[in-house]
Amino acid sequence: MGIYRLLDVLKTTDRYKLFVLEIGDQDLDRIVTNLSSQTIKVTNIGKELSAYIDSLEDFRYLTIDVYDFLGKLLDERKSKLEEKANDVIVVFNLGILFEPVLELNAAQVLKDISKEASVIILWEGIIDSQDRLCWPTQKDKIFFDFNDVDIKKLSYAI
């Protein structure tokens, strides 16, 4: 996992355009404010998804409904920073994607989205090895496994 800058996010031609910015708890608000001031939309996946699920009346097709909702939500939240550059999607608070009732492959959801736009994950957990994003208390149980993708680590240049 190399160190990359925002320019790399905009210009990458990789099939999966996945980036991670490792942050501390106290940095999240400051980074979200900074990105928003640059007209970059930041999406709190946990908040948006829980509100959507709460509004559902029928849960028979929950997995499909959630997957479709995430695709539409993040498509609406794309930020265009330069005319001939990739769209950018910034997300955080991803733990809800691991809820067993949703039956989602959380890493695959992000990989699918990253085919269309550069996805920046604001990560408050730890990066274990080159390809696993995990929470310190759930290190071996719950994690994003990107072993088949070259996920890139952003420098603190955002």
C-alpha positions as CSV (number, residue, x, y, z in Angstrom):
1,M,0.0,0.0,0.0
2,G,1.7,3.2,-1.2
3,I,1.0,6.7,-0.1
4,Y,-1.1,8.8,-2.5
5,R,-2.5,12.3,-2.8
6,L,-5.9,13.8,-3.8
7,L,-4.6,14.3,-7.3
8,D,-4.0,10.5,-7.6
9,V,-7.6,10.0,-6.6
10,L,-8.8,12.2,-9.4
11,K,-6.5,10.7,-12.1
12,T,-6.4,7.0,-11.3
13,T,-7.4,4.7,-14.1
14,D,-7.4,1.5,-12.0
15,R,-10.4,-0.8,-12.3
16,Y,-11.1,-0.4,-8.6
17,K,-10.5,3.2,-7.4
18,L,-10.4,2.6,-3.7
19,F,-8.5,4.8,-1.3
20,V,-8.3,4.9,2.5
21,L,-7.5,7.8,4.8
22,E,-6.7,6.5,8.2
23,I,-7.9,9.0,10.8
24,G,-8.3,9.3,14.5
25,D,-11.6,9.8,16.3
26,Q,-10.9,13.5,17.0
27,D,-9.9,14.1,13.3
28,L,-13.2,13.1,11.8
29,D,-15.2,16.3,12.3
30,R,-12.3,18.5,11.2
31,I,-11.7,16.4,8.0
32,V,-15.5,16.3,7.1
33,T,-15.6,20.1,7.6
34,N,-12.5,20.6,5.5
35,L,-13.8,18.3,2.7
36,S,-17.3,20.0,2.7
37,S,-15.7,23.4,2.4
38,Q,-14.0,22.1,-0.8
39,T,-17.4,21.1,-2.2
40,I,-16.7,17.4,-1.6
41,K,-19.7,15.6,-0.3
42,V,-19.1,13.2,2.6
43,T,-21.5,10.4,3.4
44,N,-22.1,8.9,6.8
45,I,-23.2,5.4,5.6
46,G,-24.4,4.3,9.0
47,K,-26.7,7.3,9.4
48,E,-28.1,7.2,5.9
49,L,-28.6,3.5,5.8
50,S,-30.2,3.2,9.2
51,A,-32.7,6.0,8.3
52,Y,-33.5,4.3,5.0
53,I,-34.1,0.9,6.7
54,D,-36.2,2.6,9.4
55,S,-38.5,4.0,6.6
56,L,-39.1,0.6,5.0
57,E,-42.4,-1.1,5.5
58,D,-41.5,-4.4,3.9
59,F,-38.3,-6.2,4.7
60,R,-38.7,-9.2,2.4
61,Y,-36.1,-7.9,-0.1
62,L,-34.0,-6.1,2.4
63,T,-30.6,-7.1,1.0
64,I,-31.6,-6.0,-2.5
65,D,-33.3,-2.8,-1.3
66,V,-30.2,-1.8,0.7
67,Y,-27.8,-2.6,-2.1
68,D,-29.9,-0.5,-4.6
69,F,-30.3,2.3,-2.1
70,L,-26.6,2.5,-1.5
71,G,-25.9,2.6,-5.2
72,K,-28.4,5.4,-5.7
73,L,-27.3,7.4,-2.6
74,L,-23.6,7.3,-3.5
75,D,-24.3,8.1,-7.2
76,E,-26.1,11.3,-5.9
77,R,-23.2,12.0,-3.6
78,K,-20.5,12.0,-6.2
79,S,-18.3,15.2,-6.3
80,K,-16.8,16.4,-9.5
81,L,-13.6,18.4,-8.7
82,E,-12.2,18.7,-12.2
83,E,-13.8,18.4,-15.6
84,K,-11.6,15.5,-16.9
85,A,-11.1,13.7,-13.7
86,N,-12.8,10.9,-11.7
87,D,-15.8,11.7,-9.6
88,V,-15.1,11.3,-5.9
89,I,-17.2,9.7,-3.2
90,V,-16.1,10.0,0.4
91,V,-17.6,7.6,3.0
92,F,-17.3,6.8,6.7
93,N,-19.1,5.0,9.5
94,L,-19.3,1.7,7.5
95,G,-19.9,-0.8,10.3
96,I,-23.6,-1.1,9.4
97,L,-22.6,-2.9,6.2
98,F,-21.7,-5.9,8.4
99,E,-25.1,-6.3,10.0
100,P,-25.9,-10.0,9.5
101,V,-29.6,-9.2,8.7
102,L,-28.4,-7.2,5.6
103,E,-26.5,-10.2,4.2
104,L,-24.1,-7.9,2.3
105,N,-20.6,-8.6,1.2
106,A,-19.4,-5.2,2.6
107,A,-16.1,-5.2,0.7
108,Q,-17.8,-6.1,-2.6
109,V,-20.3,-3.2,-2.2
110,L,-17.4,-0.7,-2.0
111,K,-15.5,-2.4,-4.9
112,D,-18.6,-2.2,-7.1
113,I,-19.0,1.5,-6.4
114,S,-15.3,2.1,-7.0
115,K,-15.6,1.0,-10.6
116,E,-17.6,4.1,-11.4
117,A,-15.9,6.7,-9.1
118,S,-13.0,7.1,-6.8
119,V,-14.0,6.0,-3.3
120,I,-12.3,7.5,-0.3
121,I,-12.9,5.7,2.9
122,L,-12.4,7.7,6.1
123,W,-11.2,4.9,8.3
124,E,-11.2,5.2,12.1
125,G,-10.1,1.7,12.7
126,I,-6.7,0.1,11.8
127,I,-5.2,-1.1,8.6
128,D,-4.1,-4.7,9.2
129,S,-1.6,-5.8,6.6
130,Q,-1.8,-4.4,3.1
131,D,-5.4,-5.2,2.4
132,R,-7.6,-5.4,5.6
133,L,-9.4,-2.6,7.3
134,C,-10.6,-3.7,10.7
135,W,-11.7,-2.4,14.1
136,P,-9.2,-3.0,17.0
137,T,-11.7,-5.0,19.1
138,Q,-13.0,-7.1,16.2
139,K,-9.6,-7.6,14.3
140,D,-10.1,-11.2,13.4
141,K,-13.9,-11.3,13.2
142,I,-15.2,-8.3,11.3
143,F,-13.1,-6.6,8.6
144,F,-13.0,-5.4,5.1
145,D,-10.9,-7.8,3.0
146,F,-9.5,-6.2,-0.1
147,N,-6.9,-8.9,-0.9
148,D,-7.9,-8.9,-4.6
149,V,-7.8,-5.1,-4.9
150,D,-4.9,-2.6,-4.7
151,I,-6.4,-0.2,-2.1
152,K,-4.3,2.9,-1.8
153,K,-3.5,4.8,1.4
154,L,-4.0,8.5,1.2
155,S,-1.5,10.8,2.8
156,Y,-2.8,13.4,5.2
157,A,-3.0,15.9,2.3
158,I,-6.8,16.2,2.1
